[in-house]
């Protein structure tokens, strides 16, 4: 593995001066060369502190950080062969675009011709050709973000670190920039560690997502694995929307569980072999994993408590056997919407449900 965190802790003194606060709690992570990994979690979960330890702005209290086989715990940031893109961009307002991008190369005292060639090449990469003479005040927010990205890439680092770089942009520009950053990362195959609390950014940009909570890693996996097979309730609740439905295991056969829930018995794939008959479990049911008014094989009947038409979809709150479920219907052929109080049939889609122990 290329970038490795081994049993890393970061402990700070508490603000009152009494006791300690564990910001990062025994984090171990292996990142392959060229991989795009996102640290995702709520505010205060330890993701930014982890990134700052990788960058060298903080040092581990315990544990090791290795880059390409070398322990880098005690190396200062400028000796780690990494570049960081900050949330605030941190570009110099009194320098031109070219001067901003060239700044790190000038500090390294590279020849002028090489500096010029590398700056022009990276400006082309981030689609800022011809912008070299402009000042930051002449740029849009998205263009300033590209300058910050170019300044990081021009150093040709082993690892690119990005700390919530899109949080200051509006929604449309944020969507555009996340596609561009991912495209550039793939194009040059640079190892990247990205920090965000935005689930959409993590899902659309990452090779793997590291979900963190209270300083610990809850789950590591591809976007599909994290969404479809969450390891626990926190992950299921934090990534996307989910209904949590109580049930009881009634049988086990051929890797599937018979679970009694919502007045019926459903057959659900077992994630592991540790379940037993009579065990109380929770079904993770995503809103899009339930069909309303199926042509056949309905599992239950419900009552519509609320309906909202959103153009591309209809969102329903449907009460089934005393539990309120949030459901989404994307069928573009449907021209009518079920009204409040209307009875509907519901069907849980095979192999879309996931079981976690209570």
N, C-alpha and C positions, 0 to 999 in steps of 0.2 A: 504494500500500500504506500501511497505517496505522502499523504498528510495524515498523521495519526495522533489522536489524543488518548492518553493512557491514564485512567483513574484520576482525572483532573478535578481538583477542588480549588475554589476561590472563596476565602473567608475574610470578611471585612469587620473592623470594630463597629459596634452599634453606634448610632448617632449620639446616644446619651452617654457614651463612654463606658457603659456597663454591659458586659457580655459581647457576643459576636453574632454576625449574620452570615450564613452560608449562602452565597449567591450562586455558586456552581457546585453541585453535589455529586462527586464521583462520576464524572462524565467520561465515557470512552467512545471513540468514534474513529472509523477508518474511511478515508476518502481516496478514491483512485485518481490517477493522473488524468486530467481532461474532464473530470466529472463536475457537474453543477449540482451542489448540495445546498439546500435551504434550511436554515434554523428558523423554525416557526413556533410561535407561542404567544400567550398574552403578555402584557406589560409586566415587567418584574420577574419573568420566568428564568432569566439567566442567559438568554441568547446573545445579547449585545456584549455582556461580560465575557462570554466564551469567545466571541469574535475578537474582542480587544486583547484577549490573551494570545490568540493565534497571531495577531498583528504585532504584539510586543508592547502595547500600551498598558497592559496589566501583566503581572507575572503570577503563575500558579502558586497557591499555597502548598499544594501537594500534587504529585503526578508529573507526567512528562508530555511534552509536545514535540513530535518528530516531523521533520520535513526531509523527504528523500533519504531517510535513514539516519539523519543527524538530529540529535537533541538540541532544540533551539530555545529552551526555557529562559536562558540568561542573555540571549542576544537582544540588543536594542533594535527598534523597528527598522532602521536604515540598513541593518546588516542581515535582514531576514529574506531578502529577495521577494518581497511582497509589495503590492500596491493596494491602496484603499480608496474607495469612493464613498464620500460621506453624505449624510442626509442633507446637509446645508451646502453641498457642492464645494465650498471652501476654495473657490477660485479667486485670484487676486484682481480686485476691481480696477487697479491702475495699470494693469498689463493687458496687452492685446491677446487675442486668442492664441496666436502663434507663440507669444512669449509665455503665456500660461502653460501651454503644453510642453514647451521646451525647457521650462524652469529646472526640472529634475536632472535633465541631461546636461545643462550648463553647470549645475552644482557638481556633477561628476567629471566636468572639464573634458567632455568629448569634443572632437574636432567639429568646427562649424559646418562643414559639408555633411558630416554624418548626422548632426543634429537636424539640419534642414531636411535631409532625406527622410529621416525617421518621423519627423513631425508631419511632413506632407503626406506620408504614407498612412499614418494613423488618422489624420483629418479626413482623408478619403474613406477610410474604413468606417468612420462614424458619420459620413455624409455631410462633412463641413468643408468641402473644397471651396476655396475662394473666400472663406471667412477669416483667414489668418490675421488680417489687419484690423478687424473689428474689436471693439472693447466689449466687456461683459454687459454694459448697460444697453448696448445695441442688439442684444440677443434675447430671444424668448426663453421661458423657463426650460423648455425641452432642449433648446440649443445650448444653454448653460450646462445642463446635465450631460450633454454629449461632450462638452469641453472637459468636464470633470472626468468622464470615462476615458477620453483620449489621453489626458494627462497621466492617468493610471496605466493605460495600455502601452504608452510610448516607452515606458521603462522596461518593457518585456519581462515582467515578473514571472516567477514560478507559480504564484498564487494571486488571484484577484479577489479582494475582499470588498463586499458591498453592504453598507449599513443603512437599510431602509432608504435607498437612493431615490425612490419615486414618491415618497410621502408628501412632498411639497407641490406635486403636480395635480392638475385637475383630472377628473376621471377619464376623459377621452384621451388626453395626452399620456396619462399613466398606462393605459392599455397599449398605446402605440409604442411607448418606450420599452415596456417589458418584452414586447415582441422583438424589438431591435437589439436589446441587450442579449437576449437568448440567441438571436441569429449570429451576432458577432462572436459570442462565446463558442458556438458550434464551429464557426468559420475558422477560428484560430486555435480551437481545442485547448483553451486555457482552463486550468483547475480553478474553480470559483466557489466561494462560500458566501452565501447571500442571507441577510437577516431581514425578516419581515414579520409583521403580525397579520398581514393580509393573506387570507387563505387562497384567493384567486391567483395572486402573484405566485405563491408557492406551487399551486397545482399546475399552472400553465408553463412555468419556467424550469422546473426542477427535474433532474434525473432521480434524485432521492430527496425526501423530506425528513427532517429530524424534528419531531414534535417534542417541545420542552414544556415543563411545568414545575414551578417551585424549585428551579435549579437542577432538575433531573430530566433525563431523557425518558419519555413515555413510550415512543415507538419510532423506529427508523424503517422507511420503506419507500417504494415508488408511489407516485400520486394515486395510482389505481389501488395498490395494496392498502394505503392509508385510508382511502375513502371506502373501499368495499369490505376490508377486513380489519377494522380498528381493533387494537389490542385491549382496550378498556373503554369505559363510559366517557372518560375525559376526552379521549381522542375522537370518539364518535360524535360527541357533542360539540367539540371545537371545530372540527372539519365539516363544513356544510351544515345541513339541517337534518335532524333525525327525530323519529318517534321512538320512545323506549317503552316496550310492551312486555309486561310480566307474563311468564309462562312456567310450566312445570314439565320436566322430562318424563314421558310416559313409556318410551321405548328406544332402543338403540339397535340398528341393524345396517350392515354394509356401509358404514361410514356416514349414516344419516341418523338424525334424531327425530322421534315423534314427540312434538311439543304441544301440549294442550294450552290454548290461549284464545281469548276473545270468543269463547263458546264453541271452539272447534279444535281439531287436531291437525297441525301442519307438519309436513315432512321437510326438515331443514338439514343442509349439509353440516356435518360436525367439523369444527376447526381443529379439534384434537380429540384424543381418546380419554380425556379425564372426566367426562360427564358420567353421571350415574342416574338410574331410574329414581324418580322422586325428587330430584334436585330442582331447586328454584333457579330460574335463569331469566335473562332479559334479552328480548329480541330487538336488534337494531333495525328499524324500518325507515328507510329514506322515503320522503314524500313521493318521489317518482317511481317507487317500487310497488305501488298499489294501483291496480286498475279499477276504475269505476264502471259499473254496468258491463262486465265482461260478457262475451257471447255465450260462455258456458263455464261451469265449474266455479261458481262463486263460493267463497269461503265463509262469508258472513253478510249480514244486512246491517246497514247503518242509517243514521238520520243526519241530513245536512244541517249544520248549525250556523255556518257562515260560508259565503261564496264571494270571490273577488275575481272579476275579469281583468286580465292584464295584457290583452292583445295576443301575445304569443302563447299564453297559457292561462289556465284558470286554477286558482288556488281555493281549496276547500278545507274547512274544518268539519270532519264527519265523526259523529259519536257512534262507536261500535262497542256493544256490550259494556256500556258505562265508561269507556275511555275515549277521549277526544284525540283524533288523529289528524295531523296536517297532511293533506294530499295535494298532488299537482297533476293536472291533466294537460297534455300537450297536443291532443288530437286536433289538427287543423280542420278536419271535416265536420266537427261538431258545431252546430249553429245555435243550439240552445244550451242554457246553463241551468243546472239544478238549483231550485230555489230553497230558501231556508225552510226547514221542517219536512222536506221531501225525503222519502225513503229511497235508498240506493243499494245496489249490490256491490260488494267489493271483493277483489281477488288479489292475493299476495303473489307476486311473480316468483316463479321457481328460481332457486339458486341466487336470488337477490337479497335474501335475508341473512343476517349474521347473528350468531348467539354469543353472548358473553355471560360468565357466571355472575350471579348477584353478589 
